[in-house]
Amino acid sequence: MIAGAMRSQSSNLPGAGLVCDFCGQRASTVRRVALDRGYDRLAAPAHRELYACPPCSEAKEKARKGLPPR
């Protein structure tokens, strides 16, 4: 599990920031969280890693728990 993981952007331009893969907005941090029981990220087949800004990450976590979005 990697919580609050930051990924680097391919651009080294000042202020380029990170981009949320869900809403497309720039963010100072993005998160990738894998909490599924039995999920082994090292043995899993190749897949595209998605990163979420804090608001999208919180919305995804609430949806996972079956809670209302807000």
C-alpha positions in Angstrom: 0.0 0.0 0.0 1.3 3.4 -0.9 -0.7 6.2 0.7 -0.1 9.8 -0.3 2.4 8.8 -2.9 3.6 11.6 -5.2 4.6 11.0 -8.8 6.9 13.2 -10.8 5.7 15.0 -13.8 7.7 14.6 -17.0 7.9 18.4 -17.4 10.5 20.3 -15.4 8.8 23.6 -16.1 8.2 25.7 -13.0 4.7 25.4 -11.7 3.9 22.4 -13.9 2.6 20.5 -10.9 1.0 17.1 -10.9 -2.2 16.3 -12.8 -5.1 14.2 -11.3 -5.9 11.3 -13.6 -9.6 11.6 -12.6 -10.5 15.3 -12.9 -7.6 16.5 -14.9 -6.8 19.4 -12.5 -3.3 20.3 -11.4 -2.5 19.6 -7.8 0.5 19.9 -5.5 0.1 16.3 -4.4 -1.6 13.2 -5.8 -2.4 9.9 -4.1 -2.4 6.2 -5.2 -4.0 3.9 -2.6 -4.4 0.2 -3.1 -6.3 -1.5 -0.2 -7.9 -4.4 -1.8 -7.6 -7.7 0.2 -5.3 -10.1 -1.6 -4.0 -7.4 -4.0 -0.3 -7.8 -4.5 0.9 -4.8 -6.6 4.2 -6.5 -7.4 2.6 -9.6 -8.8 -0.4 -8.0 -10.4 -0.5 -7.9 -14.2 0.7 -4.7 -15.8 -1.9 -2.0 -15.5 -2.0 1.8 -15.8 -1.4 3.4 -12.5 -3.9 6.2 -11.7 -3.3 9.0 -9.3 -5.9 11.2 -7.6 -5.8 14.7 -6.2 -7.0 14.9 -2.5 -10.7 15.7 -3.3 -10.9 12.9 -5.9 -9.1 10.5 -3.6 -11.6 11.3 -0.8 -14.5 10.9 -3.1 -13.2 7.5 -4.3 -12.6 6.4 -0.7 -16.2 7.4 0.3 -17.6 5.5 -2.7 -15.6 2.5 -1.8 -17.1 2.6 1.7 -20.6 3.2 0.3 -20.8 6.7 1.8 -22.5 9.7 0.2 -20.1 11.8 -1.9 -20.2 14.8 0.4 
